[in-house]
Amino acid sequence: MKVIAVTLVLLLAGNAFAGDLIHKYPIIGKSKPSLVSILTELESKLTSGGSVDTAVNFLDSLRASIDSEQIRHDQLYTDQRNQCSAELELRTKDVKDAEQVLNRATEQYENCSTSKKKADAELDNNLDSQKATDTDIKILDSIRQAGAQNYNAKKQDHIDALRSIQESLKILDSFQSGGASLAQMSEISLRMIQDAVKLKTTNIMSQISSIFAQMLTQNGGYIEVFERLKQLLQNLEQNLYTNLQKISEEEDQSIQEYDDRRVHLVEYYNNLKRTENKLRDHITTMDICQDQQSAIIDSARGKKVRNGEIFDSATRMCNDFASEYEKATSVRKQELDLVDRVRSKIIERGQ
């Protein structure tokens, strides 16, 4: 038996994997005795008179224990692989989802940004149009005011001239009946000349001058000259009424054109103001959109990075699981091989 024991120790010492087998190897969170201590115990049993069968049974028990460890580790590694597969699948999905959200938010952000820039440009044009339209309204009002002043001045000149003519006609009638003097006739002529200057009817001035020249060269008998002057006044009166009617109609037409044009400009200006309000509301909405999408982008980017890091960490952990399993399985195979060799030697020596 001593020879068998020495053989066991020498076989262990000469094994190429002795360095891996002489320390305690943890399996599934537990420790087991090293093969050195086990074989030392076996040597002790053989030295103290233990039978070969006892030694073989001991080695068979040892082999069964190693097999059991391998089975438990197989089950553990299967669970680890399933958990790793589920975790990596989850993190891959989370990264993909984050990328999709990030892409959609980025696209929406760009759409809102483009729409806001377009609205900003339209608003600038709108404000320029408002300014130009407001200027047009002011110019139109100024022109209408000047036109009204000009009309009122012409109207007053015509009224004054008509009043003078009517007074002159009365004096002429009085002169014809002997109730007016030549001086009064001169006054009539002067008024007519003044009115003619105001109304720019200078042709009347030459006629008046001609009539008075005839009156001054005649000795009494003003009937013919009187009739000509009276007819001239009556013609002038009719012309003034006609002209007054004409400028009044022109003024009415100018007022109508002004009203139409102003209504159009004011309506256009009001439309610009309404469009301005809509553009400002849209710009505010696009600002909110950009803020919201920016927050989504930051969140999605963070989620992508975070899940990517978890994926990398899980990948390293799962690789460690695989490496540990392969290493432990390899060691157990070496242990089983060694146990089988020792068992064969014991049986061979005991025969």
Salt bridges, closest charged atoms under 4 A:
ASP60 OD1 - ARG343 NE 2.64
ASP67 OD2 - ARG63 NH1 3.07
GLU69 OE1 - LYS32 NZ 3.76
GLU69 OE1 - ARG332 NE 3.83
GLU87 OE2 - ARG91 NE 2.72
ASP94 OD2 - ARG91 NH1 3.67
ASP97 OD2 - LYS93 NZ 2.83
GLU99 OE2 - LYS304 NZ 3.42
ASP120 OD2 - LYS116 NZ 3.13
ASP134 OD2 - LYS138 NZ 3.28
ASP141 OD1 - ARG262 NE 2.76
ASP160 OD1 - ARG163 NH1 3.10
GLU167 OE1 - ARG191 NH1 2.75
ASP173 OD1 - LYS230 NZ 3.24
GLU187 OE2 - ARG191 NH2 2.90
GLU251 OE2 - ARG144 NH1 2.80
GLU276 OE1 - LYS273 NZ 3.16
GLU276 OE2 - ARG280 NE 2.90
ASP287 OD1 - LYS116 NZ 3.82
ASP298 OD1 - ARG301 NH1 3.69
GLU335 OE1 - LYS32 NZ 2.70
ASP337 OD2 - ARG341 NH1 3.74
ASP340 OD1 - ARG63 NE 2.90
